[in-house]
Amino acid sequence: MTDAAAMNPQDAFSGTREVDPRYRLDEAALDAWMTANVPGYAGPLTVRQFKGGQSNPTYELTTPGGAYVLRRKPPGVLLPSAHAVDREFTVISALSAQDFPVARPYALCTDDAVIGSMFYVMDKVEGRVFWDLKLPGLAPAERRAIYEAQTDALARLHAFDPAAIGLADYGKAGNYFARQVGRWTKQYRASETQPIPAMDRLIAFLPDSLPPEGPSRIVHGDFRLDNMILAPDAPQVRAVLDWELSTLGDPMADFSYLLIAWAIPASLRNGLAGADLQALGIPSVEETVDRYAAATGLRPANLDWLYAYNLFRLAAICQGIAGRVRDGTAASAHAKTMAAQVGPLSDAAWAFAKTAGA
């Protein structure tokens, strides 16, 4: 718990805080827009900011009749293609129509004049968010059921034919990993603050060692347990959150990103390597691969390369946050901590790259 959360019990339990002065909204303008665009909305409106969301500032909107969540682009100079909240709105709208577990989207506002940047409003889904992958306090059977629900949700996402649900043009077809390596290399270079040798080696290695092309599916881009809301009393995924990085691409990118948790040391909050998975009740990598494959018919061919790619991508994302710390546009108090992870992430990525054949 942060010092601020210790001082304010509401922060400790709700995960929100007073709105950062850099991201204050015109609440009167927002109330008028909500009245005109969100069916059933009625003020008065109370606005608080969620503590997370390093990329797109996210707010809790509370009214006497219910609660909503607002996601907006941060103001200021931004990296090209980043913070695409309109794309988030597009994908969750399509998936909501298929009864996939996402928060119900209400409306998108592309007029910067309302609150200063593009935003959308969706339902606030109540339930449990698990931040520690070892799920302390739960019984082994509960842990296993939650992990299985997570795998099943990803398999269901990858079962959709994008064209059949109106997302045929949500991303480019083909050469997914090549394009992603190029994209994250550019994002990294645009935000580079100091030379990092492991990143330079990865930038040279990854484009020359790409895996075979997989089918084109909806790729979430950040599919992990703490981006899901589970039912309060059951191992049921009620909403998958944070679709900012979603596109069309190779489902192995999503699945291998999920599997990274098993490669990160258990001494870290979101790592499982070295933990007694059997005692905890958490499925192994092999069990998770088998469950996903049974539902999709897909298996990872070279996990070491996929781990190297995903860790490289995470390092580039963290470097982007470092660049925004430099430029004064970072949205989270934890941004500097995220920026400090670039070196360790790139070192870990290079270790997997060497195993993969670098």
C-alpha positions in Angstrom: 0.0 0.0 0.0 1.3 3.5 -0.8 1.5 6.2 1.7 -1.4 8.0 0.0 -3.5 4.9 0.2 -2.7 4.4 3.9 -3.9 8.0 4.5 -7.1 7.5 2.5 -9.0 4.3 3.0 -11.1 4.9 -0.1 -7.9 4.7 -2.2 -6.8 1.5 -0.4 -10.0 -0.3 -1.2 -11.2 1.2 -4.5 -7.9 1.6 -6.3 -8.8 5.3 -7.1 -7.4 8.6 -6.0 -8.1 12.3 -6.4 -7.6 13.3 -10.1 -4.0 14.2 -11.0 -4.0 18.0 -11.6 -2.4 17.3 -15.1 -5.4 15.2 -16.0 -8.3 17.2 -14.6 -11.5 17.2 -16.5 -14.1 19.8 -17.2 -16.8 18.0 -15.1 -19.6 20.2 -16.2 -18.8 19.6 -19.9 -18.5 15.9 -19.2 -21.8 15.8 -17.4 -23.5 17.5 -20.4 -21.9 15.1 -22.8 -22.9 12.1 -20.7 -26.5 13.3 -20.6 -26.6 13.6 -24.4 -24.7 10.3 -25.2 -25.1 7.7 -22.4 -28.6 6.1 -22.2 -30.0 6.2 -18.6 -27.3 8.6 -17.3 -28.3 11.1 -14.6 -26.0 13.2 -12.5 -24.7 14.5 -10.2 -21.3 13.2 -11.2 -18.3 12.3 -9.0 -14.9 11.8 -10.8 -11.9 10.0 -9.4 -8.8 8.6 -11.2 -7.7 5.0 -11.1 -4.2 4.5 -9.7 -3.1 2.3 -12.6 -3.2 3.0 -16.3 0.3 4.2 -17.1 -0.7 4.7 -20.7 -4.2 6.1 -20.9 -5.5 7.9 -17.9 -8.6 6.1 -16.6 -11.4 7.5 -14.4 -14.2 6.2 -12.2 -17.4 8.2 -12.8 -19.9 7.7 -10.0 -23.6 8.8 -10.0 -26.5 8.1 -7.7 -27.7 5.4 -10.1 -24.5 3.6 -11.0 -20.8 3.8 -12.0 -18.9 4.1 -15.3 -15.3 4.1 -16.4 -13.8 6.7 -18.7 -10.6 6.1 -20.7 -8.9 9.0 -22.4 -5.9 9.8 -24.5 -3.4 11.7 -22.3 -2.9 15.3 -23.4 0.4 16.5 -24.9 2.7 15.2 -27.6 2.3 11.5 -28.1 4.1 8.7 -30.0 2.5 7.8 -33.3 -0.2 5.1 -33.1 -0.1 5.1 -29.3 -3.1 5.7 -27.0 -5.7 4.7 -29.6 -8.8 4.8 -27.3 -11.0 4.8 -30.4 -9.5 1.4 -31.4 -10.3 0.1 -27.8 -13.9 1.2 -28.2 -14.1 -0.5 -31.6 -12.9 -3.8 -30.4 -14.9 -4.0 -27.2 -18.0 -3.0 -29.1 -17.6 -5.9 -31.5 -16.8 -8.4 -28.7 -19.6 -7.2 -26.5 -22.0 -7.9 -29.3 -20.7 -11.5 -29.3 -21.2 -11.8 -25.5 -17.5 -12.0 -24.9 -16.6 -10.8 -21.4 -15.8 -7.1 -21.8 -17.2 -4.0 -20.1 -20.3 -2.7 -21.9 -19.2 0.2 -24.1 -21.5 3.3 -24.2 -20.1 6.0 -26.3 -16.9 7.4 -27.9 -16.1 11.1 -28.0 -13.7 12.3 -30.7 -14.2 16.0 -29.9 -11.1 17.2 -28.0 -13.0 20.2 -26.9 -15.1 18.3 -24.4 -12.4 17.3 -21.9 -9.2 18.0 -23.8 -8.7 14.7 -25.6 -10.5 11.8 -27.1 -12.2 9.4 -24.7 -14.9 6.7 -24.3 -17.2 5.6 -21.5 -18.0 2.0 -20.6 -19.7 0.2 -17.7 -17.9 -0.3 -14.5 -17.8 -4.1 -13.9 -17.7 -5.2 -10.3 -15.7 -8.2 -9.2 -12.2 -9.4 -8.2 -8.9 -8.3 -9.7 -5.9 -10.5 -8.8 -2.6 -8.7 -8.7 -0.4 -11.5 -7.4 -0.3 -14.5 -9.7 0.3 -16.8 -6.8 -3.2 -15.9 -5.6 -2.5 -15.9 -1.9 -5.4 -16.7 0.4 -7.1 -19.0 -2.1 -7.5 -22.8 -2.0 -5.5 -24.8 -4.6 -8.7 -25.8 -6.4 -9.8 -22.2 -6.6 -6.4 -21.2 -8.1 -6.6 -23.9 -10.7 -10.1 -22.9 -11.7 -9.1 -19.3 -12.1 -6.1 -20.2 -14.3 -8.3 -22.5 -16.4 -10.8 -19.7 -16.8 -8.1 -17.3 -17.9 -6.8 -19.8 -20.5 -10.4 -20.5 -21.8 -11.1 -16.8 -22.2 -8.0 -16.4 -24.4 -8.8 -19.5 -26.4 -12.4 -18.1 -27.0 -11.0 -14.7 -28.1 -8.7 -16.5 -30.6 -11.6 -18.6 -31.9 -13.3 -15.5 -33.5 -13.0 -15.0 -37.2 -12.4 -11.2 -37.2 -14.3 -10.7 -40.5 -17.3 -12.5 -39.1 -17.7 -10.0 -36.2 -16.9 -6.8 -38.2 -13.2 -6.5 -37.5 -11.8 -7.5 -40.9 -9.9 -4.2 -41.1 -8.9 -3.9 -37.5 -5.3 -4.7 -38.4 -3.1 -5.6 -41.3 -3.0 -9.2 -42.6 0.3 -11.2 -42.6 3.8 -10.7 -41.4 2.6 -10.0 -37.9 5.8 -10.7 -35.9 7.9 -8.8 -38.5 5.6 -5.8 -38.2 5.5 -5.9 -34.5 9.3 -6.1 -34.1 9.6 -3.2 -36.4 6.9 -1.2 -34.5 8.5 -1.8 -31.1 11.9 -1.0 -32.5 10.7 2.3 -33.7 8.9 3.1 -30.4 12.0 2.2 -28.5 14.3 4.4 -30.7 11.8 7.3 -30.4 12.0 7.1 -26.6 15.6 6.0 -26.2 17.3 7.8 -23.3 20.6 5.9 -23.1 22.3 3.0 -25.0 21.2 -0.5 -23.8 23.4 -3.2 -25.4 20.8 -6.0 -25.0 18.2 -4.0 -26.9 20.6 -3.3 -29.7 21.4 -7.1 -30.0 17.7 -8.0 -29.9 16.9 -5.4 -32.6 19.4 -7.1 -34.8 18.4 -10.7 -34.0 14.6 -10.8 -33.9 13.9 -9.7 -37.5 16.2 -12.4 -38.9 14.7 -15.3 -36.8 11.0 -14.9 -37.2 8.7 -17.9 -36.5 6.3 -19.4 -39.1 3.3 -17.3 -39.8 0.1 -18.2 -37.8 -3.6 -17.5 -38.5 -4.8 -13.9 -38.2 -6.9 -13.5 -35.1 -7.9 -10.8 -32.6 -4.8 -10.3 -30.4 -5.4 -8.5 -27.1 -1.8 -7.4 -26.7 -1.6 -7.4 -22.9 -3.5 -10.5 -21.8 -2.7 -11.3 -18.2 -4.6 -12.0 -15.0 -4.5 -8.5 -13.6 -6.2 -7.2 -16.8 -9.3 -9.2 -15.9 -12.2 -8.9 -13.5 -13.5 -12.1 -12.2 -16.8 -12.8 -10.5 -16.9 -12.1 -6.8 -17.6 -15.7 -5.9 -16.8 -17.9 -8.9 -13.9 -18.6 -11.3 -15.6 -16.7 -14.1 -14.1 -14.0 -16.2 -16.6 -11.1 -16.2 -14.5 -8.6 -18.2 -11.1 -8.5 -20.0 -9.8 -5.0 -19.7 -7.2 -2.7 -21.4 -7.5 -3.3 -25.1 -5.2 -0.5 -26.1 -2.6 -2.8 -27.8 -5.2 -5.0 -29.5 -5.0 -5.7 -33.2 -5.2 -8.5 -35.7 -2.3 -10.9 -35.6 -0.7 -14.2 -34.6 -2.5 -15.7 -31.6 0.8 -17.1 -30.4 1.9 -13.6 -29.5 -0.9 -13.4 -27.0 -0.6 -16.9 -25.7 3.2 -16.8 -25.2 2.8 -13.4 -23.5 0.5 -15.1 -21.0 3.1 -17.9 -20.5 5.9 -15.5 -19.7 4.5 -15.5 -16.1 5.9 -19.1 -15.7 9.4 -17.8 -16.7 9.6 -14.9 -14.3 11.0 -15.7 -10.8 8.5 -16.4 -8.1 10.3 -13.9 -5.9 8.5 -11.2 -8.0 4.8 -10.5 -7.6 3.9 -11.6 -11.1 6.3 -14.5 -11.5 5.8 -18.3 -11.1 9.3 -19.7 -11.9 10.5 -21.7 -8.9 7.1 -21.8 -7.1 5.6 -25.1 -6.1 2.9 -25.0 -8.7 1.5 -28.4 -7.7 1.1 -27.4 -4.0 -0.5 -24.1 -5.1 -2.8 -25.8 -7.5 -1.6 -23.7 -10.4 -1.4 -25.5 -13.8 2.0 -26.0 -15.3 3.1 -24.5 -18.6 2.6 -27.9 -20.2 -1.0 -28.2 -18.8 -1.8 -24.7 -19.9 -0.5 -25.3 -23.5 -2.5 -28.5 -23.7 -5.7 -26.8 -22.5 -5.3 -24.0 -25.0 -4.4 -26.3 -27.8 -7.4 -28.5 -27.1 -9.6 -25.5 -27.6 -7.8 -23.9 -30.5 -5.7 -26.5 -32.3 -2.7 -24.2 -31.9 0.6 -24.8 -30.1 3.7 -22.6 -29.8 6.6 -23.8 -31.9 9.6 -22.0 -30.3 8.7 -20.7 -26.8 12.2 -19.4 -26.3 12.0 -17.1 -29.3 8.4 -16.1 -28.3 9.6 -15.3 -24.7 12.5 -13.2 -26.2 10.1 -11.3 -28.4 7.6 -10.6 -25.6 10.2 -9.4 -23.1 11.8 -7.2 -25.8 8.3 -5.8 -26.5 7.8 -5.1 -22.7 11.2 -3.4 -22.6 10.2 -1.2 -25.5 6.9 -0.3 -23.8 8.7 0.5 -20.6 11.2 2.7 -22.5 8.2 4.5 -24.0 7.1 5.2 -20.4 10.7 6.4 -19.7 10.4 8.8 -22.7 7.2 10.1 -21.3 8.8 10.7 -17.9 11.4 12.7 -19.7 8.8 14.6 -21.6 6.5 15.1 -18.6 3.5 13.2 -20.0 3.6 10.0 -17.9 0.2 9.2 -16.3 1.3 7.1 -13.3 3.2 7.6 -10.2 4.8 4.2 -10.9 6.1 5.4 -14.3 9.7 5.8 -13.2 9.7 2.3 -11.7 8.4 1.0 -15.0 11.2 2.8 -16.9 13.8 1.2 -14.6 12.7 -2.2 -15.9 14.1 -1.7 -19.4 17.5 -3.0 -18.6 16.5 -6.2 -16.7 13.8 -7.0 -19.2 16.1 -6.7 -22.2 18.8 -8.8 -20.5 16.2 -11.5 -19.8 15.0 -11.3 -23.4 18.5 -11.7 -24.7 19.0 -14.8 -22.5 16.0 -16.4 -24.2 17.2 -15.2 -27.6 20.5 -17.1 -27.1 18.6 -20.2 -26.2 16.5 -19.8 -29.3 19.5 -19.7 -31.5 21.0 -16.2 -31.4 
